[in-house]
Amino acid sequence: MDIAGKVAVVTGAGSGIGAALTRSFTGNGAKVMAADIDLGRVAEIASETGAYPIGVDVSREEDNVRLIEETEAQLGPIDLFCANAGVAYEGSEQSADEEWERMWRVNFLSHVYASRHLIPRWQARGSGYFLVTASAAGLLTNIGAAQYSVTKHAAVALAEWLAVTYGDDGIKVSCLCPQGVLTPILEKEGETAEFLRATAITPEAVAESVIEGLREERFLILPHPEVAQYEQRRAEDRDGWLEAMRRLRRNLRAR
């Protein structure tokens, strides 16, 4: 996909990767609906880039419907939907149900809601592109962050399923899986954040990878190439990989 002239939606556009995608897409000639739960923040990004701002809580299905309807009413049929909004914090199976529910709805169900209402439109048109922002944690795991790892795994699985099921209908799917990115999420304290900051890249670098990945219509977009190597090692020797991750966890906790 060449993004020039396309109608794109970016959720979580108020900061981080979403803001960088909005800047990159508009800079490459796309018309962008920039959505975020914080309307004030996304309005600033829109003012800077020429995007169209909208306040949306992607954890609510009705907000996803409103986002799609308003985009198509203002800008025309959606060519690309970037399901980018996400939340992250550390936790375990002991974390409160409310924390699990929030991350499940934002990091996974929001993608279900958007695709549920986009796929029929795209099938009728014979084209459409769905970009899921998952994480390297969705291919591997994230030490100390059970909810994040589980919900991002689910996002990867949904992206794969959509690609298999609707690829013959002209619908493209890509799954963005960065490792550490210099966003507000990585500013939090914790052993995992400290580890990821060592190899973190900028949101702008992620956006460049997305533009390239969309142009090549690759399923996996990996701004950190080493993630492909980690995934291969995991597949070839799952027990060895698990032991290596336990060792990494021990080393992080000993710091």
C-alpha positions in Angstrom: 0.0 0.0 0.0 1.1 3.5 -0.9 -0.3 5.7 1.8 -0.5 8.8 -0.4 -4.2 9.8 -1.0 -5.5 7.1 1.3 -8.0 7.6 4.1 -6.5 6.3 7.4 -7.6 6.0 11.0 -5.1 6.0 13.8 -6.3 5.2 17.4 -4.1 6.2 20.3 -3.0 9.1 18.2 -2.4 11.5 21.0 1.1 10.4 21.9 3.8 7.8 21.2 3.5 5.5 18.2 0.1 6.8 17.3 1.2 10.4 17.1 4.2 9.4 15.1 2.0 7.4 12.7 -0.3 10.4 12.3 2.6 12.7 11.5 4.1 10.1 9.0 0.8 9.4 7.3 -0.2 13.0 6.8 3.4 13.8 5.8 3.1 11.2 3.0 -0.2 12.5 1.7 -2.9 10.6 3.6 -6.1 12.0 5.1 -6.0 10.9 8.7 -8.7 10.6 11.4 -6.7 10.8 14.6 -8.5 9.2 17.6 -7.6 9.2 21.2 -9.4 9.0 24.6 -7.8 12.4 25.4 -9.4 14.8 22.9 -7.3 17.8 24.0 -4.1 15.9 23.4 -5.1 14.5 20.0 -6.4 17.9 18.9 -2.9 19.3 19.4 -1.5 16.6 17.1 -4.2 17.3 14.6 -3.5 21.0 14.6 0.2 20.3 14.0 -0.4 17.7 11.2 -3.7 18.6 9.5 -5.3 15.4 10.7 -8.9 15.3 11.9 -9.2 14.8 15.7 -11.9 12.8 17.5 -12.3 11.7 21.1 -12.9 8.0 21.3 -12.7 5.3 24.0 -11.8 2.2 21.9 -12.7 -0.1 24.8 -16.4 0.6 23.9 -17.9 -0.9 20.8 -20.2 2.0 20.2 -17.2 4.4 20.1 -15.6 2.3 17.4 -18.7 2.4 15.4 -18.9 6.2 15.8 -15.3 6.5 14.8 -15.8 4.5 11.6 -19.0 6.3 10.7 -17.7 9.8 11.3 -14.5 9.1 9.4 -16.3 7.8 6.3 -18.8 10.7 6.5 -16.0 13.3 6.7 -13.2 11.8 4.7 -14.6 9.0 2.6 -14.2 5.2 2.7 -11.5 4.0 5.1 -8.6 2.4 3.3 -6.4 1.8 6.4 -7.4 1.3 10.0 -4.5 1.4 12.5 -5.7 -0.2 15.8 -2.9 1.3 17.8 -4.4 2.3 21.1 -3.1 0.3 24.1 -2.4 0.4 27.8 0.4 -1.3 29.7 1.4 -1.8 33.3 3.0 -4.6 35.3 1.1 -7.3 37.0 0.5 -11.0 37.4 -2.3 -13.6 37.7 -2.8 -12.0 41.2 -3.8 -8.6 39.7 -7.3 -7.4 40.2 -10.0 -8.4 37.7 -10.5 -4.7 36.9 -6.9 -4.4 35.7 -7.3 -7.6 33.5 -10.6 -6.3 32.1 -9.2 -2.9 31.2 -6.3 -4.3 29.3 -8.4 -7.0 27.7 -10.8 -4.4 26.3 -8.3 -1.9 25.1 -5.5 -4.2 23.9 -7.7 -6.8 22.3 -11.4 -6.3 22.2 -11.0 -2.9 20.6 -9.5 -4.7 17.6 -12.4 -7.1 17.5 -14.9 -4.2 17.6 -13.2 -2.3 14.8 -12.8 -5.3 12.5 -16.3 -6.4 13.2 -17.7 -3.2 11.6 -15.0 -2.7 9.0 -14.7 -6.2 7.4 -18.2 -6.2 5.8 -17.6 -2.8 4.2 -14.2 -3.9 2.9 -15.6 -7.2 1.6 -18.2 -5.2 -0.3 -15.5 -2.9 -1.7 -13.0 -5.7 -2.4 -10.2 -3.9 -0.5 -9.1 -2.7 3.0 -6.1 -2.7 5.3 -6.1 -3.5 9.0 -3.0 -2.7 11.0 -2.8 -4.2 14.5 -0.3 -2.7 16.9 0.7 -5.6 19.1 4.2 -5.9 20.6 7.2 -8.1 20.7 5.5 -9.3 23.9 2.8 -10.7 21.7 5.3 -12.9 20.0 7.4 -13.7 23.0 6.4 -12.5 26.5 7.0 -9.6 28.8 8.6 -10.3 32.2 6.5 -9.0 35.1 3.6 -8.0 32.9 1.1 -10.9 32.6 -1.9 -8.9 31.4 0.1 -7.1 28.7 1.7 -10.3 27.4 -1.6 -12.2 27.3 -3.6 -9.4 25.6 -0.8 -8.7 23.1 -0.6 -12.5 22.3 -4.4 -12.3 21.6 -3.9 -9.3 19.3 -1.4 -11.2 17.3 -3.6 -14.3 17.1 -6.6 -12.1 15.9 -4.4 -10.5 13.2 -3.3 -13.9 11.9 -6.9 -15.1 11.9 -8.1 -12.1 10.0 -5.3 -12.4 7.4 -6.1 -16.1 6.8 -9.9 -15.6 6.7 -10.2 -12.5 4.6 -7.0 -12.4 2.5 -8.9 -13.8 -0.5 -11.4 -11.0 -0.2 -8.7 -8.3 -0.9 -8.3 -7.4 2.7 -4.7 -7.0 3.9 -3.6 -7.3 7.5 -0.3 -6.3 9.2 0.8 -6.8 12.8 3.2 -4.3 14.3 5.4 -5.9 17.0 8.0 -3.4 18.3 10.2 -4.1 21.4 11.1 -1.1 23.5 9.9 2.3 22.2 10.5 5.7 23.8 6.9 6.4 24.8 5.3 7.4 28.1 4.7 3.6 28.7 8.5 3.1 29.0 8.9 6.0 31.4 7.4 3.9 34.2 9.6 2.4 36.8 10.1 -1.4 36.9 12.5 -4.1 35.9 11.0 -4.7 32.5 11.0 -1.0 31.5 14.6 -0.6 32.6 15.6 -3.6 30.4 13.7 -2.4 27.4 15.1 1.1 27.5 18.5 -0.2 26.7 17.5 -1.0 23.1 14.5 1.4 22.8 13.9 3.3 19.5 11.9 6.4 18.8 8.2 6.4 17.8 9.4 8.0 14.6 11.6 5.0 13.8 8.6 2.8 14.3 6.5 4.9 12.0 9.2 4.6 9.3 9.1 0.8 9.7 5.3 0.9 9.3 5.5 2.9 6.1 7.9 0.4 4.7 5.9 -2.6 5.9 2.7 -1.3 4.5 4.4 -0.6 1.1 5.6 -4.2 1.0 2.3 -5.5 2.6 4.2 -7.6 5.1 2.2 -9.3 7.8 4.8 -8.9 10.6 6.3 -5.4 10.9 9.3 -5.7 13.2 11.1 -2.4 13.9 13.6 -4.4 16.0 14.9 -7.0 13.6 16.3 -9.1 16.5 12.7 -10.0 17.5 12.5 -12.3 14.5 15.6 -14.2 15.8 14.1 -14.5 19.3 10.9 -15.8 17.9 12.8 -18.4 15.8 14.8 -19.6 18.8 11.5 -19.9 20.8 9.9 -22.0 18.1 13.0 -24.3 17.7 13.6 -24.9 21.4 10.7 -23.8 23.6 12.2 -25.3 26.8 15.5 -23.7 26.2 13.9 -20.4 25.5 11.8 -20.6 28.7 14.9 -21.3 30.7 16.7 -18.4 29.1 13.8 -16.1 30.0 13.8 -17.4 33.6 17.5 -16.6 33.7 16.9 -13.1 32.4 14.2 -12.6 35.0 16.6 -13.6 37.8 19.2 -11.3 36.5 16.8 -8.3 36.3 15.6 -9.0 39.8 19.2 -9.1 41.1 20.0 -5.6 40.0 
